[in-house]
């Protein structure tokens, strides 16, 4: 009875959300995009595919999770060329960033998880395989997929004991999760946790993010603007930063040293950039207004556009990755790590396995205060050998953890051939 009641309450909450969102959307463009994008999702699918198409459906919450799916998309395009690829997002940020992607056949939103929506959505097409990235487990969709006997795999998932799904109260949800054909998890703990609730169709494959970032070193990372700005000098790159991170760097913003400093805020809105610009007391320029003749001799460059940071990291002598000084969550340290550069992060990183691993290995270094940061910065500024040693640890860590997407591809091939 409790199982039925909990699922009933869940469906009622989804229905209530559906009623409330249009009202909230009046005051929020993001919510309005969330609503309107879902209205057209099914029609887009019907127009883009026909009944003869073989479709693999990949779903992710947002842009970060989609990045984990890209190596799998590449594997599909290389070895399963007869299949078309549908990508769905939960969030507007992911959808807006990838809606015109040429890597797949269609990008759209996933309608809210009601039984009716799940039926209507799957009536619009018949996927041969469904791939869920990391945490995207919507119960009504899983129930409907199971009814239709459509194979579902979860990739790059990672689980921790405090997560609600390991609480006995949610045994019904555990039962729904058990309908997933196979889980490809990041570590042993995740496998053990799934086994503890009776889910045994689990393989430890690692995280596809390693495959994604390892591709960066083989592409063309040249940026003419960065070449003209740094002129082969020591270059410090602070990526995905927030206001809490700038508090560590006050001395760099007034320093008279001739080092090159590049800062790429996570939020490039005018309001966010203003917070940063107020702190800088030495000549600086911005990517969007950069003039080689005027700006190449300045000390600080602000990256006020999206999409170039991973290439900028390839120029770094030392990197700081933001998010760890506040509650936003540490951003991706693997992107700079692959380029063999030492990395500094804030104090809040315990939930990120790669950060914990590399802090222990001494390729990544945590700081808790301005003094900590400046001491670590000076250490690497003055010691090229120390930079090379830490950087090599980071590069090798990424290299040693690649291969997840190939393991997943072998399973996909097997399922699709049956």
C-alpha positions in Angstrom: 0.0 0.0 0.0 2.8 2.4 0.9 4.4 1.9 -2.5 1.2 2.8 -4.3 0.7 5.9 -2.0 4.2 7.2 -2.6 3.9 6.8 -6.4 0.4 8.5 -6.3 1.9 11.4 -4.3 4.7 11.7 -6.9 2.3 11.8 -9.8 0.2 14.4 -8.0 3.3 16.6 -7.5 4.2 16.3 -11.2 0.6 17.4 -12.0 0.8 20.3 -9.6 4.1 21.3 -11.1 2.6 21.3 -14.5 -0.1 23.7 -13.3 2.2 26.1 -11.4 5.0 26.4 -13.9 3.1 28.7 -16.4 2.4 31.2 -13.6 6.1 31.1 -12.6 7.1 31.4 -16.2 5.5 34.9 -16.4 8.3 36.1 -14.2 11.2 33.9 -15.4 12.4 33.5 -18.9 14.2 30.3 -18.0 11.0 28.7 -16.7 9.1 30.0 -19.7 11.7 28.3 -22.0 11.3 25.2 -19.9 7.5 25.2 -20.6 7.4 26.2 -24.2 10.2 23.8 -25.3 8.3 20.9 -23.9 5.1 21.8 -25.8 6.8 21.2 -29.1 9.0 18.2 -28.3 6.7 15.5 -29.6 5.9 17.3 -32.8 9.6 17.8 -33.5 10.2 14.1 -33.1 7.4 13.2 -35.4 8.7 15.6 -38.1 12.3 14.4 -37.7 11.9 10.7 -37.7 9.8 8.1 -39.6 8.7 4.6 -38.6 11.6 3.0 -40.4 14.3 4.9 -38.6 16.5 3.1 -36.1 16.8 5.5 -33.2 19.1 5.6 -30.1 17.7 8.0 -27.5 20.2 9.7 -25.1 18.9 11.7 -22.2 20.8 14.0 -19.9 19.8 16.6 -17.4 22.0 19.4 -18.5 25.1 20.4 -20.5 27.7 18.8 -18.1 26.0 15.5 -18.3 25.7 15.8 -22.1 29.5 16.2 -22.2 29.7 12.7 -20.6 27.6 11.4 -23.5 29.7 12.8 -26.3 32.3 10.0 -26.4 29.4 7.5 -26.6 27.9 9.5 -29.5 31.2 9.4 -31.3 31.3 5.6 -30.8 27.8 5.3 -32.2 28.7 7.4 -35.3 31.8 5.4 -35.9 30.5 1.8 -35.5 26.7 2.0 -35.5 26.2 4.3 -38.5 22.8 3.0 -39.4 21.3 4.5 -36.2 19.9 8.0 -35.7 20.5 9.8 -32.5 17.8 11.7 -30.4 19.1 13.8 -27.5 16.8 15.1 -24.8 17.5 17.6 -22.0 15.8 18.4 -18.8 17.2 21.9 -18.4 17.0 24.9 -20.7 20.7 25.6 -20.2 21.6 22.2 -21.8 19.0 22.5 -24.5 19.9 26.1 -25.5 23.6 25.2 -25.7 23.1 22.2 -27.9 19.8 22.7 -29.7 21.6 23.2 -33.1 24.1 20.4 -32.5 25.3 18.7 -35.7 26.6 15.8 -33.8 23.1 14.3 -33.5 19.9 14.1 -35.5 17.6 16.0 -33.1 17.9 17.8 -29.8 14.7 18.5 -27.8 13.3 18.7 -24.3 11.9 15.7 -22.3 8.3 16.3 -21.3 7.6 16.2 -17.6 7.5 12.7 -16.1 3.8 11.9 -16.0 2.3 8.6 -17.1 0.4 10.3 -19.9 3.5 12.2 -21.1 5.6 9.1 -21.1 3.1 7.2 -23.2 2.6 10.1 -25.7 6.4 10.6 -26.0 7.2 7.0 -26.7 4.2 6.7 -29.1 6.0 9.4 -31.2 9.0 7.1 -31.9 10.3 3.7 -31.0 13.9 3.8 -29.7 16.0 0.7 -30.2 18.0 1.6 -27.1 17.8 4.3 -24.4 20.9 5.8 -22.7 20.5 7.7 -19.5 23.5 9.9 -18.4 24.5 9.8 -14.8 21.4 10.4 -12.6 18.4 10.7 -14.9 16.0 8.1 -13.5 12.4 9.3 -14.2 10.0 6.6 -12.8 7.1 6.9 -15.2 9.4 6.8 -18.3 11.2 3.8 -16.9 7.8 2.0 -16.2 6.6 2.7 -19.8 10.0 1.7 -21.3 9.8 -1.6 -19.4 6.3 -2.2 -20.6 7.4 -1.8 -24.2 10.5 -4.0 -23.6 12.9 -1.3 -24.7 16.5 -1.8 -23.4 17.7 1.0 -21.1 21.3 1.6 -19.9 22.6 4.0 -17.4 26.2 5.4 -18.0 28.7 7.2 -15.9 26.4 6.9 -12.9 27.9 7.3 -9.4 26.1 6.6 -6.1 26.7 7.4 -2.5 25.1 6.0 0.7 23.1 9.2 1.7 21.2 9.2 -1.6 17.5 8.7 -1.0 17.1 5.7 -3.3 19.1 3.5 -0.8 16.5 4.2 1.9 14.0 1.3 2.4 11.1 3.8 2.3 11.7 3.9 -1.5 11.7 0.2 -2.2 9.2 0.8 -5.1 11.6 3.2 -6.7 14.4 0.6 -6.3 12.1 -1.9 -8.1 11.6 0.6 -10.9 15.4 1.1 -11.1 15.9 -2.6 -11.4 14.2 -2.5 -14.8 17.2 -0.8 -16.2 19.0 -3.3 -18.4 22.5 -2.4 -17.3 24.3 0.1 -15.2 27.8 1.3 -16.1 29.1 3.0 -12.9 32.2 5.0 -12.1 33.5 3.1 -9.0 33.3 0.1 -6.7 31.2 1.8 -4.1 28.5 2.5 -6.7 28.4 -1.2 -7.7 28.2 -2.3 -4.1 25.4 0.1 -3.3 23.3 -1.1 -6.3 24.1 -4.7 -5.3 22.8 -4.0 -1.8 19.3 -3.2 -3.2 19.2 -6.3 -5.4 20.5 -4.6 -8.7 23.3 -6.9 -10.0 23.4 -5.9 -13.7 26.3 -3.6 -13.0 29.7 -3.0 -14.7 32.4 -0.7 -13.3 33.4 1.1 -16.5 34.6 4.4 -15.1 33.6 7.9 -16.2 33.2 8.8 -19.9 34.3 12.3 -19.0 37.9 11.0 -19.2 37.4 9.9 -22.8 35.9 13.3 -23.6 38.7 15.4 -22.2 41.5 13.1 -23.5 40.3 14.0 -27.0 41.3 17.6 -26.3 45.0 17.0 -26.6 44.6 15.7 -30.2 42.6 18.6 -31.5 43.7 22.0 -32.7 43.8 24.1 -29.5 45.4 27.2 -31.1 43.7 30.6 -30.3 45.3 33.5 -32.1 44.1 36.0 -29.5 45.7 34.0 -26.6 48.9 33.6 -28.5 49.2 37.4 -28.9 48.3 38.1 -25.3 50.6 35.7 -23.4 53.7 35.9 -25.7 55.1 32.7 -24.2 55.2 34.2 -20.7 54.0 32.5 -17.5 50.3 32.2 -17.8 47.8 31.7 -14.9 44.3 30.7 -15.9 41.4 30.9 -13.5 38.5 29.0 -15.0 34.8 28.7 -14.1 35.2 31.3 -11.3 32.7 32.9 -8.9 32.9 35.9 -6.5 34.1 33.7 -3.7 37.1 32.6 -5.8 38.1 36.2 -6.5 38.5 36.9 -2.8 41.6 34.6 -2.9 43.2 36.5 -5.8 43.1 40.0 -4.5 46.9 40.4 -4.6 47.1 39.2 -8.2 44.7 41.9 -9.2 47.0 44.6 -7.9 50.4 42.9 -8.4 53.1 44.7 -10.4 54.6 41.5 -11.7 54.5 41.0 -15.4 52.8 37.6 -15.4 49.8 37.0 -17.6 46.5 36.3 -15.9 43.4 35.0 -17.7 40.1 34.8 -15.9 37.1 32.9 -17.3 34.0 33.5 -15.1 31.4 30.7 -15.0 28.7 33.4 -15.4 29.5 35.9 -18.1 26.5 38.2 -17.6 27.1 41.9 -17.2 26.3 41.8 -13.5 28.8 39.0 -12.8 31.6 40.7 -14.9 31.1 43.9 -13.0 31.8 42.2 -9.7 35.2 41.0 -11.1 36.1 44.2 -12.9 35.7 46.2 -9.6 38.4 44.1 -8.0 41.0 44.6 -10.7 43.4 47.5 -10.1 45.8 47.0 -13.0 45.4 47.2 -16.8 43.0 44.5 -18.1 41.1 43.7 -21.3 38.2 41.5 -22.3 38.0 38.9 -25.1 35.0 40.6 -26.7 36.8 43.9 -27.1 40.4 42.7 -27.5 42.7 44.8 -29.7 46.0 43.3 -30.4 47.9 46.6 -30.7 46.4 48.1 -27.6 45.8 45.1 -25.3 48.6 42.6 -25.8 50.8 44.3 -23.2 48.1 44.3 -20.5 48.4 41.8 -17.6 44.8 40.5 -17.3 42.4 39.1 -19.8 38.8 38.4 -18.9 37.1 35.7 -21.0 33.6 37.1 -21.4 32.3 34.6 -23.9 31.4 30.9 -23.6 33.0 28.0 -25.4 36.8 28.7 -25.5 37.9 27.8 -21.9 39.0 24.2 -22.7 41.3 25.6 -25.4 42.6 28.4 -23.1 43.6 25.8 -20.6 46.2 24.4 -23.1 48.2 27.7 -22.7 48.3 27.6 -18.9 51.4 27.4 -16.7 49.1 27.1 -13.7 45.4 26.7 -13.3 42.8 27.6 -10.7 39.4 25.9 -11.1 36.5 27.7 -9.4 33.5 26.7 -7.4 35.3 25.1 -4.4 35.3 28.1 -2.2 31.5 28.5 -2.1 28.5 26.2 -2.4 28.3 26.2 -6.2 30.3 23.0 -6.5 33.7 22.5 -7.8 33.9 22.7 -11.6 35.6 20.3 -14.0 39.3 19.8 -13.1 39.8 17.2 -15.8 39.6 19.7 -18.6 42.9 21.4 -17.5 44.4 18.2 -16.0 44.7 16.6 -19.4 47.1 19.3 -20.6 49.6 18.4 -17.9 49.3 21.5 -15.7 49.2 21.9 -11.9 45.8 22.9 -10.5 44.7 24.9 -7.4 41.1 24.5 -6.0 39.1 25.7 -3.1 38.4 23.8 0.1 35.0 22.2 -0.8 35.9 19.3 -3.0 35.1 16.1 -1.1 32.2 15.1 -3.3 34.4 15.0 -6.4 36.4 11.8 -6.7 38.9 13.0 -9.2 39.7 16.0 -7.0 40.1 13.9 -3.9 42.4 11.5 -5.8 44.6 14.2 -7.3 44.9 16.1 -4.0 46.3 12.9 -2.5 48.6 12.4 -5.5 49.7 16.0 -5.4 48.7 17.1 -8.8 45.9 19.2 -7.4 46.3 21.5 -4.4 43.6 22.8 -2.1 43.6 26.3 -0.6 41.5 27.7 2.2 42.6 31.4 2.4 44.3 34.2 0.6 47.6 33.4 2.2 47.3 29.7 1.2 46.6 30.7 -2.4 49.4 33.2 -2.7 51.9 30.8 -1.2 50.9 28.1 -3.6 50.8 30.5 -6.5 54.4 31.8 -5.8 55.7 28.2 -5.4 54.6 27.3 -8.9 55.5 30.7 -10.4 59.1 30.2 -9.2 59.6 26.5 -9.9 59.1 25.2 -13.4 60.2 21.6 -12.3 57.5 21.6 -9.7 54.9 22.6 -12.3 56.1 19.8 -14.7 56.0 17.2 -11.9 52.4 18.1 -10.8 51.3 18.5 -14.3 52.5 15.0 -15.3 50.6 13.5 -12.4 47.4 15.1 -13.7 47.9 14.1 -17.3 48.6 10.5 -16.4 45.6 10.3 -14.1 43.3 11.3 -17.0 45.1 8.9 -19.5 44.9 6.0 -17.0 41.1 6.4 -16.6 40.1 6.4 -20.2 38.2 3.6 -21.9 34.7 3.8 -20.5 33.0 4.6 -23.8 34.5 1.6 -25.5 33.2 -0.8 -22.8 29.7 0.8 -23.2 29.9 0.6 -27.0 30.6 -3.2 -26.9 27.5 -3.6 -24.7 25.4 -1.5 -27.1 26.6 -3.4 -30.1 25.6 -6.7 -28.4 22.1 -5.4 -27.4 21.4 -3.9 -30.8 22.4 -7.1 -32.7 19.9 -9.2 -30.8 
